[in-house]
Amino acid sequence: MLIRKIAFIHFLFLFISLPSIVLAAPRVPEELTENGLVYCTHSSGFSFNPQTADAGTSMNVVTEQIYNKLFEIRNNSSRLEPSLAESYKISEDGKLITIHLRKGVKFHSTPWFTPSRDFNSDDVVYSLNRVLGHDTSLPEFDNNNEENNTNRQYQIFHELAKKTRFPYFDSIKLNKKIEKVTALDPYTVQIQLFAPDASILSHLASQYAIIFSHEYALQLNSDDNLIQLDLLPVGTGPYQLKNYFRNQYIRLIRNEDYWNKEAKIQNIIIDLSPDRTGRLAKFFNGECQIAAFPDVSQLGLLRQDGERFQTTLTDGMNLAFLAFNFKRPQMQDIELRRAISQAINRHRIIKDIYYNTASVANSIIPSVSWAGIADNPTFAYDYSPVKARKVLANQKLTLEMWVLNEDQVYNPSPIKMAELIKYDLKRAGVDVNVRLISRNFLMEQLRNNNENYDLILGGWLAVSLDPDSFMRPILSCRTTNEITNISNWCSSSFEEILDRALISPNPNLRAIDYRLAEQQVLSELPIIPIASVKRILISNTKVKGVSMNPFGSISFDKLSLEKGNKK
């Protein structure tokens, strides 16, 4: 009992920043920077488990280093390459997936956990069942135990851990796709589907599909502290957690027992900061060698010093859009929606908000997807103020537009974008009241069916190139009244096309269906596509091997440092 109290106090001390600590945040030790790399990134929404992050928010670079997945996406295509899985086979009816696992993979050994075995099928079954909400093979909390009844805090911790939400997997309704996950032997797992679904493997290659240690979960569960699974991570990745100072920095050290090629850099420091300008200042000052999410308005400064600094730009699997709320009767008028679209100067938004680091989105599926169209097509309801005013000027409309008060990769300045849209609509004869809201407020209004906006700025960040994981969460009937489908649009014909696309294993045939579904969206306009944003990374030229995928991830184990002063 005393041991558990001491452990709990230590746990709270590690993850709760006391006021005195916040006022005196420690500097990164110099000995670490001499044999390591400092990566500056944003601190908002940070989590050691990306599965619990809100779907559509920016993924955390840390988890890509600590954990592995069963599969990786090969060269930004529809093809997969094995990671923790060595091979797989799909049955003729498409409903059984048999996965053969890699042997000899070791979990991290940390001060809080020492593994007694290698990775095996129990870990895959546990990890998948956890996000499915199925039996996770963990003993239930014993409410009849006298000690447990007298220590209510442990019971609360246990219950909270059991109720962990997984927004991404909820948005794609994974528990409606996968019926059962079983271990056939220590290195073979079988996934049984309710129906054939060609998108499943891409979901298992997404940044959310990380694999946990079942043994670690059992240990935490026995101490009624399962919540620690998402706070003190144990994975199989090339780096492992050394220490974490909340909202300040994370230190990762090289995993000396990594099953794949050993990382070249020993120490990785993740410098957390909410301020874009501050990150750029740290980068120019040599306090970090790589910086993510820079202030795009200041990128011109980097181009003036090409010898020391380099910029990496990658087309992103994302979309910023303006959604119409179909629960509002006047928003169901298709001519009105089309006229509003024609009133908005999206090209000016690209120039003034993104400083030309984004493309005007004339489609729903980003061009980087294997179902996207490389050449940006034309958009039937692009900026045409004269046509818009003919429809809108005499209606004397006053519309309510909600804006989330948070910057996102797909929208670095939502308030400014809202004001530009308000100005355009005013010129067309429509008054707009802009209301700034929080994500928690929006979620509460959606739960209570009380979302009384006409328009709302939204967006989506996908973690797979599969268009199903892009279109279904934001436009499916199954996600109406959820924070992903903020238009509350539902079309049975659209749904039928998406479902049909999942049956075929041929990506080319699937792409045809998704483009048909996209054309329906662009015709009916439940959302107005605005921008597809390029992912941007700035780095010191002494850092070699820098590359970034369409989801904004970077693999630290692929990096090396040129000898000499990193500044």
C-alpha positions in Angstrom: 0.0 0.0 0.0 2.8 2.4 0.9 4.7 1.5 -2.3 1.6 2.3 -4.4 1.2 5.7 -2.7 4.8 6.6 -3.3 4.5 5.5 -6.9 1.4 7.6 -7.4 3.0 10.7 -5.9 6.1 10.3 -8.1 3.7 9.9 -11.1 2.0 13.2 -10.3 5.3 15.0 -9.8 6.5 13.9 -13.2 3.5 15.1 -15.1 2.1 18.1 -13.2 4.2 21.3 -13.6 4.3 23.2 -10.3 4.2 27.0 -10.6 7.8 27.3 -9.4 9.0 24.9 -12.1 7.1 26.8 -14.8 8.8 30.0 -13.9 12.3 28.4 -14.1 12.2 26.0 -17.0 15.5 24.2 -17.4 17.9 24.6 -20.3 18.8 21.7 -22.5 22.1 20.3 -21.0 25.1 21.2 -23.3 26.5 17.6 -23.2 23.3 16.4 -24.9 23.4 19.0 -27.7 27.0 18.0 -28.5 25.9 14.4 -29.2 22.4 15.1 -30.4 19.8 17.1 -32.3 17.3 19.6 -31.1 13.9 19.6 -32.9 11.6 22.6 -32.3 7.9 21.9 -32.7 4.5 23.0 -31.4 3.3 22.0 -27.9 -0.5 22.2 -28.5 -2.3 18.9 -28.2 0.9 17.0 -27.3 0.3 13.4 -26.3 2.5 10.3 -25.9 -0.4 8.3 -27.5 -1.6 9.8 -30.9 -4.6 7.5 -30.7 -6.2 9.7 -28.1 -5.6 12.9 -30.0 -8.6 14.6 -31.8 -9.0 13.2 -35.3 -7.8 15.6 -37.8 -5.3 17.4 -35.5 -1.6 17.5 -36.2 0.2 14.3 -35.4 2.9 14.1 -32.8 6.4 13.5 -34.2 7.5 11.9 -30.9 5.4 8.8 -31.2 6.8 7.9 -34.6 10.1 7.4 -33.0 9.0 5.5 -29.9 6.5 3.1 -31.5 6.3 0.9 -34.5 3.2 -0.2 -36.6 2.5 -3.4 -38.4 3.0 -1.7 -41.8 4.4 1.4 -43.4 3.2 3.2 -46.5 5.6 2.7 -49.4 6.7 5.7 -51.3 3.4 7.6 -50.9 1.5 5.0 -52.8 -1.3 2.5 -52.1 1.2 -0.2 -51.5 2.4 -1.2 -48.0 5.7 -2.5 -46.8 6.1 -4.6 -43.6 7.3 -3.3 -40.3 6.4 -5.3 -37.3 4.5 -7.6 -39.7 6.7 -9.6 -42.0 3.9 -10.7 -44.5 0.2 -11.0 -44.8 -2.5 -12.9 -46.8 -6.1 -12.0 -47.5 -8.7 -14.7 -48.0 -10.5 -15.1 -51.3 -13.7 -13.7 -49.8 -11.8 -10.7 -48.4 -13.0 -11.1 -44.9 -9.9 -12.8 -43.3 -6.5 -11.1 -43.0 -3.7 -13.4 -41.7 -0.6 -11.5 -40.6 2.8 -13.1 -39.9 4.8 -11.1 -37.3 8.5 -10.3 -37.1 10.5 -12.3 -34.5 13.3 -11.0 -32.3 11.8 -7.5 -31.7 12.4 -6.2 -28.2 10.4 -3.6 -26.2 12.2 -0.7 -24.5 13.7 -1.4 -21.1 13.1 1.7 -19.0 13.3 2.7 -15.3 9.5 2.0 -15.0 9.4 -1.2 -17.0 11.7 -4.2 -17.8 10.3 -6.5 -20.4 10.6 -10.3 -19.9 9.8 -11.3 -23.5 10.0 -10.1 -27.1 7.2 -8.7 -29.1 4.6 -11.2 -30.2 0.9 -11.7 -31.2 -0.4 -10.9 -27.7 0.8 -7.3 -28.2 -1.0 -7.0 -31.5 -4.2 -8.5 -30.3 -4.2 -6.3 -27.2 -3.4 -3.1 -29.1 -6.1 -3.6 -31.7 -8.8 -4.8 -29.3 -8.1 -1.7 -27.1 -9.1 0.7 -29.9 -12.0 -1.5 -31.0 -13.4 -1.4 -27.4 -13.3 -5.2 -27.3 -12.0 -7.5 -24.5 -8.4 -6.5 -23.9 -7.4 -9.5 -21.8 -6.9 -7.4 -18.7 -8.3 -8.5 -15.4 -11.2 -6.3 -14.2 -10.9 -4.1 -11.2 -12.0 -5.9 -8.0 -14.6 -3.7 -6.3 -14.9 -6.2 -3.5 -11.3 -5.8 -2.4 -11.3 -3.8 0.8 -8.0 -2.0 -0.1 -9.5 -0.9 -3.4 -12.6 0.5 -1.8 -10.6 2.6 0.6 -8.5 4.0 -2.2 -11.0 5.6 -4.4 -8.3 7.5 -6.4 -6.9 4.3 -7.9 -10.4 3.2 -8.9 -11.0 6.5 -10.6 -7.7 6.1 -12.5 -8.6 2.6 -13.5 -12.0 3.6 -14.8 -10.7 6.6 -16.7 -8.1 4.4 -18.4 -10.8 1.9 -19.4 -12.9 4.8 -21.0 -10.1 6.1 -23.2 -11.5 7.5 -26.4 -9.8 7.0 -29.8 -11.3 9.8 -32.0 -9.7 8.6 -35.3 -10.8 5.0 -35.0 -14.2 6.2 -33.9 -14.5 8.5 -36.9 -13.8 5.6 -39.4 -16.0 3.3 -37.3 -13.3 0.7 -37.1 -15.3 -1.4 -34.7 -17.9 -1.8 -37.4 -15.2 -3.0 -39.8 -13.3 -5.5 -37.7 -15.3 -8.2 -36.0 -12.6 -10.1 -34.2 -8.8 -10.2 -33.7 -7.2 -13.5 -32.6 -3.7 -14.9 -32.1 -3.3 -18.2 -34.1 0.1 -18.7 -32.6 2.8 -16.5 -30.9 3.7 -14.9 -34.3 0.5 -15.1 -36.3 -2.5 -12.9 -36.0 -5.9 -13.2 -37.8 -8.2 -10.3 -38.3 -11.8 -11.1 -39.2 -13.9 -8.5 -40.9 -17.6 -8.0 -41.0 -17.3 -7.4 -44.8 -14.5 -7.0 -47.3 -12.8 -3.7 -46.8 -9.8 -2.7 -48.9 -9.0 0.2 -46.6 -8.2 -1.8 -43.5 -4.5 -2.3 -44.1 -4.0 1.4 -44.8 -5.6 2.1 -41.4 -3.1 -0.3 -39.8 -0.3 1.6 -41.5 -1.6 5.0 -40.2 0.2 6.9 -37.4 -2.6 5.9 -35.0 -2.1 2.2 -35.3 0.9 1.9 -32.9 1.6 -1.3 -31.1 1.8 -1.4 -27.3 3.3 -4.0 -24.9 0.6 -6.2 -23.5 3.0 -7.2 -20.7 3.4 -3.6 -19.7 -0.4 -3.1 -19.8 -0.8 -6.1 -17.5 1.7 -4.7 -15.1 0.0 -1.3 -14.9 -3.4 -2.9 -14.7 -2.4 -5.0 -11.7 -1.4 -1.7 -9.9 -4.7 0.0 -11.0 -2.7 2.5 -13.0 -3.5 1.7 -16.6 -3.7 5.4 -17.5 0.1 5.4 -17.3 0.2 3.4 -20.6 -0.5 6.6 -22.5 1.8 8.8 -20.4 5.0 6.8 -19.9 5.4 5.1 -23.2 7.1 1.8 -23.9 7.4 0.8 -27.5 9.7 -1.0 -30.0 10.9 2.1 -32.0 14.4 3.4 -32.7 14.2 5.9 -29.8 12.8 5.6 -26.3 11.8 8.2 -23.7 14.4 9.3 -21.3 12.6 12.2 -19.6 9.9 14.8 -20.2 9.4 18.3 -18.8 5.8 19.2 -19.4 5.3 21.8 -22.1 9.0 22.4 -22.3 11.0 19.6 -23.8 11.2 15.8 -24.3 14.5 13.9 -24.3 14.7 10.7 -26.4 17.7 8.4 -26.4 18.7 5.8 -29.0 17.3 2.4 -28.5 20.4 0.2 -28.5 18.3 -3.0 -29.0 16.3 -1.7 -32.0 15.5 -4.5 -34.5 16.1 -2.4 -37.6 19.1 -0.2 -38.6 20.6 1.6 -35.6 19.9 5.4 -35.5 23.0 7.5 -36.1 22.1 10.3 -33.6 22.2 9.3 -29.9 20.1 12.1 -28.3 17.0 13.8 -29.7 15.6 16.8 -27.8 12.1 17.8 -28.7 11.7 21.5 -27.8 8.0 22.3 -27.3 6.7 25.8 -28.0 3.3 27.2 -28.8 4.7 30.2 -30.7 5.6 30.0 -34.4 7.8 33.2 -34.2 9.5 31.9 -31.1 10.4 28.6 -32.8 11.9 30.5 -35.8 13.9 32.7 -33.5 15.3 29.7 -31.7 16.2 28.2 -35.1 18.0 31.3 -36.3 19.8 31.5 -32.9 21.1 27.9 -33.3 19.1 26.5 -30.4 17.5 23.9 -32.7 18.7 22.3 -35.9 15.2 21.5 -37.2 12.0 23.5 -36.8 8.5 22.5 -37.7 5.4 24.7 -38.4 7.4 27.9 -39.0 5.7 31.2 -39.5 5.2 31.2 -43.3 5.3 35.0 -43.5 8.9 34.9 -42.5 10.2 32.1 -44.7 11.7 34.7 -47.0 14.4 35.2 -44.4 15.6 31.6 -44.8 16.0 32.0 -48.6 18.5 34.8 -47.9 20.9 32.3 -46.3 20.9 29.2 -48.4 24.3 28.1 -47.2 23.2 27.5 -43.6 19.4 26.8 -43.9 17.3 24.6 -46.1 13.5 24.3 -46.5 11.7 21.1 -47.1 8.2 21.3 -48.6 6.0 18.3 -49.2 2.4 18.2 -50.6 0.2 17.4 -47.6 -2.8 15.0 -47.2 -5.0 17.8 -45.8 -7.8 20.1 -46.7 -9.1 23.4 -45.2 -12.8 24.0 -46.0 -15.9 26.1 -45.2 -18.8 23.9 -44.2 -22.6 24.6 -44.4 -24.7 23.3 -41.6 -27.4 21.2 -43.2 -29.5 21.4 -40.0 -30.2 25.0 -40.8 -33.1 25.1 -43.4 -31.7 27.9 -45.5 -28.3 26.2 -45.8 -30.1 23.3 -47.7 -30.7 25.7 -50.7 -28.1 24.5 -53.2 -28.3 27.7 -55.3 -27.5 29.7 -52.1 -24.5 27.4 -51.3 -23.1 27.8 -54.8 -23.5 31.6 -54.8 -21.7 31.8 -51.4 -18.9 29.8 -52.9 -18.7 32.1 -55.9 -18.5 35.1 -53.5 -15.3 33.9 -51.8 -11.9 34.8 -53.2 -10.0 31.7 -52.4 -6.9 32.8 -54.3 -6.6 35.8 -52.1 -6.8 33.5 -49.0 -3.9 31.5 -50.4 -1.9 34.7 -50.8 -2.8 36.4 -47.5 -3.1 33.4 -45.1 -0.7 30.9 -46.5 1.8 33.2 -48.4 1.6 30.8 -51.3 2.6 27.7 -49.3 -0.7 26.1 -50.2 -2.7 25.3 -53.3 -6.2 26.4 -54.0 -8.3 23.3 -53.5 -10.4 22.6 -56.5 -11.0 19.0 -55.3 -11.8 17.2 -52.1 -9.1 14.5 -52.3 -5.6 16.0 -52.2 -3.5 15.4 -55.3 -0.9 13.6 -53.2 -3.3 10.7 -52.7 -3.2 7.8 -55.2 -6.9 8.7 -56.0 -6.1 12.4 -56.4 -5.7 14.2 -59.7 -2.2 15.6 -60.2 -3.2 18.6 -62.3 -5.3 20.9 -60.2 -8.7 20.8 -62.0 -11.1 23.7 -62.4 -13.8 24.3 -59.9 -17.3 25.2 -61.2 -18.1 27.5 -58.4 -14.8 29.4 -58.1 -14.7 33.2 -57.4 -17.2 35.0 -59.5 -18.5 38.0 -57.6 -20.9 39.2 -60.2 -22.7 35.9 -60.4 -22.7 35.7 -56.6 -24.2 39.1 -56.1 -27.1 38.3 -58.6 -28.2 35.5 -56.2 -27.4 37.0 -52.8 -27.8 40.8 -53.0 -31.6 40.9 -52.6 -31.9 38.2 -50.0 -30.7 40.4 -47.1 -29.1 37.4 -45.3 -27.5 37.4 -41.9 -25.5 34.3 -41.3 -23.7 32.9 -38.2 -20.2 31.7 -38.8 -18.3 29.8 -36.1 -14.5 29.6 -36.0 -12.4 27.4 -33.8 -9.8 29.4 -31.8 -6.9 27.2 -32.7 -4.3 27.2 -35.4 -4.0 24.0 -37.4 -1.7 22.9 -40.2 -4.5 23.3 -42.7 -5.4 26.8 -41.3 -2.6 28.7 -39.6 -4.8 31.8 -39.1 -8.5 30.9 -38.8 -9.6 34.3 -37.4 -8.0 36.1 -40.3 -9.5 33.7 -42.8 -12.9 34.2 -41.3 -12.6 38.0 -41.6 -11.6 37.7 -45.3 -14.6 35.5 -46.0 -16.8 37.9 -44.1 -15.5 40.8 -46.2 -16.2 38.9 -49.5 -19.7 37.9 -48.4 -20.5 41.5 -47.3 -19.6 42.7 -50.8 -22.0 40.2 -52.2 -24.8 41.4 -49.9 -24.6 38.9 -47.0 -23.9 40.0 -43.4 -21.9 37.5 -41.3 -21.5 37.3 -37.6 -18.2 35.7 -36.7 -18.2 33.8 -33.4 -14.9 32.5 -31.9 -15.4 29.2 -30.1 -13.3 26.4 -28.4 -13.2 22.8 -29.5 -14.7 21.7 -26.2 -17.6 24.1 -26.7 -18.2 22.8 -30.3 -18.2 19.2 -29.1 -20.7 20.0 -26.3 -23.0 21.7 -28.8 -22.8 18.8 -31.1 -23.6 16.3 -28.3 -26.7 18.4 -27.4 -27.8 18.9 -31.0 -27.5 22.6 -30.4 -25.0 23.7 -33.1 -26.8 26.8 -34.4 -24.2 28.0 -36.9 -24.8 28.5 -40.6 -21.2 28.3 -41.6 -18.1 26.9 -39.9 -14.5 26.8 -40.8 -13.1 23.3 -40.7 -10.4 21.0 -42.0 -9.0 17.6 -42.1 -5.6 16.0 -41.7 -5.4 12.4 -43.0 -2.9 9.9 -41.8 -3.2 7.6 -44.8 -3.2 8.2 -48.6 -6.3 6.0 -48.8 -9.2 8.4 -49.8 -11.6 6.5 -47.6 -9.9 7.7 -44.5 -10.1 11.2 -45.9 -13.7 11.4 -47.2 -15.6 9.2 -44.9 -14.9 11.0 -41.6 -15.9 14.5 -42.9 -18.8 13.6 -45.2 -20.2 10.2 -44.2 -23.8 9.7 -42.9 -22.3 7.7 -40.0 -20.4 10.8 -38.7 -23.2 13.3 -38.8 -23.4 15.3 -35.6 -19.9 14.5 -34.8 -16.9 16.9 -34.7 -15.5 15.4 -38.0 -18.7 15.9 -40.1 -19.5 19.5 -39.1 -21.7 20.0 -42.2 -24.1 17.3 -41.0 -24.5 16.3 -44.6 -25.8 12.9 -45.4 -26.3 11.4 -48.9 -27.2 7.7 -49.4 -25.9 7.7 -52.9 -22.6 9.1 -51.8 -22.5 6.5 -49.0 -23.1 3.7 -51.6 -20.2 4.8 -53.7 -17.8 4.8 -50.7 -19.0 1.4 -49.6 -18.7 0.0 -53.2 -15.1 1.3 -53.4 -14.1 -0.8 -50.3 -15.1 -4.1 -52.0 -12.6 -4.0 -54.8 -8.9 -4.8 -54.0 -7.8 -3.0 -57.2 -6.7 0.6 -56.3 -7.4 1.8 -59.9 -11.0 0.7 -59.7 -11.3 2.2 -56.2 -9.9 5.5 -57.5 -12.6 5.7 -60.1 -15.3 5.3 -57.4 -13.8 7.9 -55.1 -13.6 10.4 -58.0 -17.3 9.9 -58.6 -18.0 10.5 -55.0 -15.9 13.6 -55.1 -17.8 14.9 -58.1 -21.0 14.6 -56.2 -19.6 16.6 -53.3 -18.3 19.3 -55.6 -21.7 19.5 -57.2 -23.9 19.6 -54.1 -21.3 21.6 -52.1 -21.8 20.6 -48.4 -18.4 22.1 -48.0 -16.4 24.6 -50.0 -12.8 23.3 -50.4 -10.3 26.2 -49.8 -6.7 25.0 -49.5 -4.4 22.0 -49.5 -1.4 23.0 -47.5 2.2 22.0 -48.1 4.0 20.5 -45.0 7.0 22.7 -44.2 10.2 21.9 -42.3 13.3 24.1 -42.0 16.6 22.7 -41.0 20.3 23.5 -40.7 22.2 22.3 -43.8 24.5 20.3 -41.5 21.6 17.9 -40.9 21.6 15.2 -43.5 18.9 12.9 -44.6 16.0 15.3 -43.9 12.7 14.2 -45.6 9.1 14.4 -44.6 6.0 12.5 -45.6 2.6 14.0 -46.5 1.5 13.6 -42.9 4.3 15.8 -41.6 6.3 13.0 -40.0 10.1 12.9 -40.0 12.2 9.8 -39.1 15.0 10.8 -36.8 16.7 7.4 -37.2 17.4 8.3 -40.9 19.2 11.6 -39.9 22.9 12.2 -39.5 24.9 15.3 -38.5 27.8 16.7 -40.3 30.8 17.0 -38.0 31.6 20.5 -36.7 29.6 23.3 -35.2 25.9 22.6 -35.8 25.2 26.4 -35.8 
